[in-house]
Amino acid sequence: MRTIRVETSAATILLTEAPEPKVRDRQTGEIAKDATSGEALMTIGVVYIEDGESSLIKVTVPEGGVSEGLILGSPVSLPGLIARPWESVFNGQQRHGIAYRAAAVTPAAFPAVSGAAA
């Protein structure tokens, strides 16, 4: 499956939804696990801001990669962020999108504003 590395150094990423377990099966409540490590997966919501444009995205991270001290509305870092295009057919309708995954989510600092008065 094709993956695309997302360069985040020029972006501001703000946490909009607290980490919660990623549900694999809504009927049974089964939690999704990493195929390689077997570790439980979590989802977070972020707003990704770069070059004056913003996008709300959901990002999957391993449970062990969720740092303490995350605060809604605060900047975060998403090391190893990748985008993976997907498509499927459900009830005869074709669906497609982009799934995002990061190695971790950690607190970050707001970027310095150039030209700000001291």
Helices and strands as residue ranges (DSSP letters): E 4-5, E 12-21, E 23-25, E 30-31, E 41-50, E 53-62, G 63-65, E 76-77, E 82-90, E 93-101, E 106-107
